[in-house]
Amino acid sequence: MYVSRSPRAAWAALRCWPTRRWIAVASATPAATLALGVPTALIPTPLFSRSVPPTWWNYPVLIITALLSAVVLATYVRDPAVPLGDDATARSLGSFGAVLSFLAVGCPVCNKAALFLLGASGALSYWAPLQPLVAVLSLALLTEDSLRRLATEAACPVRPGA
């Protein structure tokens, strides 16, 4: 099923959001920031550490990922006045985008898959230069998911025939 992903329709849906959806965004953003930032050691804690220090772009990706994830999550908050779309493709795009964000901002030699497949020097030589591209892809997928979910809300519902 094709779903329009018009930024204009998405913005119209955001303007009509009830307060409880904005509360969901406000509470989910810090939770998503912690869920992504703590295991990747972008937020320093005694639980995790990094072998390679974070780069400048890790923090904007962390914040944008948290915001987009919170918006997607808030679209699942039920509002009887707004019809919700059911787009399985969008759900998988958002999930895949979040996983890619985790891989993008994580330490290249702390990534067990990269370490196993490439070794420590290979992870630094091959995986680390790819991480910014993975970050862009992850943000694109999360943005696409957000636009689809929001544009679906703004669309006129189709009433079933009698």
C-alpha positions as CSV (number, residue, x, y, z in Angstrom):
1,M,0.0,0.0,0.0
2,Y,1.4,3.4,-1.0
3,V,1.4,6.0,1.7
4,S,2.0,9.6,1.0
5,R,4.8,11.1,2.9
6,S,4.1,14.7,2.3
7,P,5.9,17.0,4.8
8,R,2.9,19.4,4.5
9,A,0.5,16.6,5.5
10,A,2.8,15.6,8.4
11,W,3.0,19.2,9.6
12,A,-0.8,19.4,9.5
13,A,-1.1,16.3,11.6
14,L,1.4,17.7,14.1
15,R,-0.5,20.9,14.5
16,C,-3.7,18.9,15.3
17,W,-2.0,16.7,17.9
18,P,-3.6,16.5,21.4
19,T,-1.6,17.3,24.5
20,R,-1.2,13.7,25.4
21,R,0.8,13.0,22.3
22,W,3.1,16.0,23.0
23,I,3.6,14.6,26.5
24,A,4.5,11.3,25.0
25,V,7.1,13.0,22.8
26,A,8.5,14.9,25.8
27,S,8.8,11.8,27.9
28,A,10.0,9.4,25.2
29,T,12.8,11.7,24.0
30,P,14.9,11.5,27.1
31,A,14.2,7.8,27.4
32,A,15.3,7.2,23.8
33,T,18.4,9.3,24.4
34,L,19.3,7.2,27.4
35,A,18.5,3.9,25.6
36,L,20.8,4.9,22.8
37,G,23.4,7.0,24.6
38,V,24.2,4.8,27.6
39,P,25.1,1.5,25.8
40,T,27.1,3.4,23.2
41,A,28.9,5.4,26.0
42,L,27.9,8.7,24.5
43,I,26.4,9.4,27.9
44,P,29.2,8.6,30.4
45,T,28.2,6.0,33.0
46,P,30.2,3.4,34.9
47,L,28.3,0.7,33.0
48,F,29.8,1.1,29.6
49,S,33.0,2.5,28.1
50,R,34.4,3.2,24.7
51,S,37.8,2.2,23.2
52,V,37.5,4.9,20.6
53,P,36.3,8.4,21.6
54,P,33.1,9.7,20.1
55,T,33.2,12.0,17.0
56,W,31.5,15.3,16.7
57,W,28.6,13.9,14.7
58,N,27.6,11.2,17.2
59,Y,25.8,13.7,19.4
60,P,23.6,15.3,16.8
61,V,22.7,11.8,15.5
62,L,21.8,10.8,19.0
63,I,19.5,13.8,19.6
64,I,17.8,13.6,16.2
65,T,17.3,9.8,16.5
66,A,15.8,10.3,20.0
67,L,13.4,13.0,18.7
68,L,12.3,11.1,15.6
69,S,11.9,7.9,17.6
70,A,9.7,9.8,20.1
71,V,7.6,11.3,17.3
72,V,7.1,7.8,15.9
73,L,6.2,6.4,19.3
74,A,3.7,9.2,19.9
75,T,1.9,8.4,16.7
76,Y,0.9,5.1,18.5
77,V,-0.8,7.0,21.3
78,R,-4.5,6.5,20.7
79,D,-6.5,9.6,19.8
80,P,-10.1,8.8,18.9
81,A,-10.4,12.0,16.9
82,V,-7.5,11.1,14.5
83,P,-7.6,7.9,12.4
84,L,-4.4,5.9,12.7
85,G,-2.9,4.2,9.7
86,D,-1.5,0.7,9.8
87,D,1.5,0.6,7.6
88,A,3.7,-2.4,8.3
89,T,6.4,-1.1,6.0
90,A,6.7,2.1,8.0
91,R,7.0,0.1,11.3
92,S,9.8,-1.9,9.9
93,L,11.5,1.2,8.5
94,G,11.5,2.9,11.9
95,S,12.8,-0.2,13.7
96,F,15.6,-0.7,11.2
97,G,16.5,3.0,11.4
98,A,16.8,2.8,15.2
99,V,19.1,-0.3,15.0
100,L,21.2,1.4,12.4
101,S,21.5,4.5,14.6
102,F,22.8,2.3,17.4
103,L,25.4,0.8,15.1
104,A,26.3,4.2,13.7
105,V,27.0,6.0,16.9
106,G,28.6,3.0,18.7
107,C,32.3,2.5,19.2
108,P,33.7,0.9,16.0
109,V,35.8,-1.7,17.9
110,C,33.1,-2.3,20.5
111,N,30.7,-3.6,17.8
112,K,31.1,-7.3,18.2
113,A,30.0,-8.1,14.7
114,A,32.5,-5.7,13.1
115,L,35.2,-6.9,15.5
116,F,34.5,-10.6,14.6
117,L,34.3,-10.0,10.9
118,L,37.0,-7.4,10.4
119,G,39.2,-7.6,13.5
120,A,40.2,-4.5,15.5
121,S,42.3,-2.8,12.8
122,G,39.6,-3.7,10.2
123,A,36.9,-2.2,12.3
124,L,38.9,1.0,12.6
125,S,39.9,1.0,8.9
126,Y,36.7,-0.1,7.3
127,W,33.7,0.2,9.7
128,A,34.6,3.5,11.3
129,P,34.6,5.4,7.9
130,L,31.2,3.9,7.1
131,Q,29.5,4.9,10.3
132,P,28.6,8.4,9.1
133,L,26.9,7.0,6.1
134,V,25.1,4.5,8.3
135,A,24.0,7.4,10.5
136,V,22.6,9.3,7.5
137,L,20.8,6.1,6.3
138,S,19.3,5.6,9.8
139,L,18.1,9.2,10.0
140,A,16.6,8.9,6.6
141,L,14.7,5.8,7.5
142,L,13.4,7.3,10.8
143,T,12.4,10.5,8.9
144,E,10.6,8.4,6.3
145,D,8.8,6.5,9.0
146,S,7.8,9.7,10.8
147,L,6.5,11.3,7.6
148,R,4.5,8.2,6.7
149,R,2.9,7.8,10.1
150,L,2.1,11.6,10.3
151,A,0.8,11.9,6.7
152,T,-1.4,8.9,7.2
153,E,-3.0,10.6,10.2
154,A,-3.7,13.8,8.1
155,A,-5.3,11.8,5.3
156,C,-9.0,11.6,5.1
157,P,-10.2,8.2,6.4
158,V,-11.9,5.9,4.0
159,R,-15.2,4.7,5.3
160,P,-16.1,1.1,4.7
161,G,-19.0,0.5,2.3
162,A,-22.4,-0.5,3.7
